[in-house]
Amino acid sequence: MAEQTATRQQSSFLVIAVLALLSVFPPLATDMYLSAFKDIQAAYGAADGAMELSLSIFFLGLCMGQLIFGPVIDRVGRRGPLLLGVAVFCASTLVLLLNDNIHLFIALRLVQALGACAGMVVGRAVVSDLFEGREAAKMMTLLVMLMSLGPISAPFIGSLLVTYINWQSVFVVMLVIGLVALGLSWWAIPETLSAEQRNKEPLSASLSQYAGILKRRKFLLPSLAGAFVQAGLFAFITTSSSLFIGRFGLTNIQYGLCFGSVTLGLVVASQVNARLLETLSVARIVDFVLPVYVLGGVGLLVVSSTNELLLLLVPLWLSVAMVGLISANVMALAMRASHGNLGAGSALLGALQFGIAFLCSSVVGSFPSAGALPLALGILIPGLVASVLWVLFRRSE
């Protein structure tokens, strides 16, 4: 019995590790090229704001892709759509490398995002297929923690590539990682949705599925709260290059280290969350940490005009770290409320996250020369909205 338990744990960790690699695609495809913004803009002769637009478009693609993949994986299973999505990511990355037009570059970023989101949708659904309750929250925390390695390492790796090779090498590395992930997915990810469990309704019925899930307050309210918290993280991603390189004059490598040090808070918070789940409920943890996230936004607003980078990084680190504590827990709550339609629930959860991220990043990205103020407001305002939504959720329980 002990050997069987150990084997199951090893198998579960392998599946989670591969799913985490797949879920790293979005941060990999966003964070790794941030330090190359100026080089890519110069190479294409693009106007100011074009690179920020390519980032926002990627978030829009993630939103759209979630809605596409969600009902599909409930109908045909998890494995096939996952492999297709990874293949689309690889193919679009290859074409992007061969492209010489900024408009096509932006369009390919949309397609790249459509493929990248498959791992996110399938990952959440597979965790919910295999685990329940507190165990699901722990596995979701592990998934978020492993995913966090992407935001930490990607900017630094990208800065090294841009500094010592060229910006195209960033997308070569993306392609190689994509191909490796495709092979690992084929080998390690099983089909976790049996034929008997699959949704027999036509795909055209997905709209009614979405409508039905959105009517569940226990799904909608924590999903929206988590999405607005995530919007603060994407505000940081969108403004980081112009802020750290443009305003504070950091080199590409210094920027990568600075970005990584901030996102390291996600890993620290995920470790803390795993410990807290031993004694506290999922919702209770959010009760405590959401006000801390807002407090970080207030602090960031107060010091937004400072010329001292360290003074800016302290409240920024605090807010970003809280994302790691909040996200896994609200995801577990939302997925629990989408029982019976886990694929559609996972898709809606991701679509809300990246739809709001698209709006937030588009707004803050419109002010590349405004210093830290757009970033501060991009964290504080969504944080306040998330707090209101969370209070409504707790009152509805």
Secondary structure, DSSP 8 states (H G I E B T S, - for coil): -HHHHHHHHHHHHHHHHHHHHHHTHHHHHHHTTGGGHHHHHHHHT--TTHHHHHHHHHHHHHHHHHHHHHHHHHHH-SHHHHHHHHHHHHHHHHHHHH---HHHHHHHHHHHHHHHHHHHHHHHHHHHHH--HHHHHHHHHHHHHHHTHHHHHHHHHHHHHHHHT-THHHHHHHHHHHHHHHHHHHHH----S-GGGS--S-GGGHHHHHHHHHT-HHHHHHHHHHHHHHHHHHHHHHHHIIIIIIIT---HHHHHHHHHHHHHHHHHHHHHHHHHTTTS-HHHHHHHHHHHHHHHHHHHHHTTT-S-HHHHHHHHHHHHHHHHHHHHHHHHHHHHHTTT-HHHHHHHHHHHHHHHHHHHHHHHTT-TTSTTHHHHHHHHHHHHHHHHHHHHHHHH-
